[in-house]
Amino acid sequence: MASILSACGSPGGAPVVNKSISTAKSNKNVPSGSTIVRKGDTLYAIAWKVGLDFQKLAEWNKIRSPYTIYTGQRLRLTSPPVSRKVFKQHRHQEPAKTQPNAQKHKTAASKSSTASKNAAKPTNQQSNLGATRVLRWAWPTDGRIVQGYSGRDPTRKGVKISGRPGQPVRAAEAGKVVYSGSGLIGYGNLVIIKHSRDYLSAYGYNKKLLIAEGDDVSKGGLIAEMGLALDGKPVLHFEIRRKGKPVNPKALLPKQRK
């Protein structure tokens, strides 16, 4: 991500600290395909860094919501092996014989099932909790795209939007802040917002972060101030990811007025 390194020590620039997520390649004592949690890391940030869906990362490591992790904890970055022991145990097992009272139990179960179907259904508000809602994206800042997205170039997972130092940076959609800091090398002061189970957005190169992890933000809510890129020009690095994979932000954002 050399092309998206932010200025270090330049006036108004977003500092990049030597605090990258520790992977197996950088630590010989860590098994291959895993990482060690460092101070300031979040599960979302680790998933973002390695290009994984945060839900998969949580599932592989048996971590439940709100996905709390601890300094020094080892996280696997690959799917755990599937055990075949269970299949061997049941391969030659004979079907269970029907017991004399099986028919009675079956009838009772049928009545219970019918009663369940007739029970009151949850309201739309209850049933939609946690569901993927329709997202209507907005531009995170004023300006034009000076570097576009490329699905083939790993250094161009998002877009760069020009502006002026200190310019307002806003949430492109409503959501919860799941990362706010400078621990991911190549992004400077970075904000990551979770919008649904599938979508996250990120805002890099910020001069100043105005929100903290755990904050709820509304669409268009102020989250940061624009900083400087490595070349000294004020820009915002903006990414959108679906299930851990980068998508072209321009395809989701409304058309800009000329």
Secondary structure, DSSP 8 states (H G I E B T S, - for coil): -GGG-B-SSSTTB----S---EEGGG-TTS-TTEEE--TT--HHHHHHHHT--HHHHHHHTT--TTT---TT-EEE-S------HHHHHHTT-------TTHHHHHHHHHHHHHHHHHS----HHHHTTTS--------SSSS-EEE---SS-TT-SSEEEE--TT-EEE-SS-EEEEEEES-STTSSEEEEEE-SSSEEEEEEEEEEE---TT-EE-TT-EEEEEEEBTTS-EEEEEEEEETTEEE-HHHHS-----
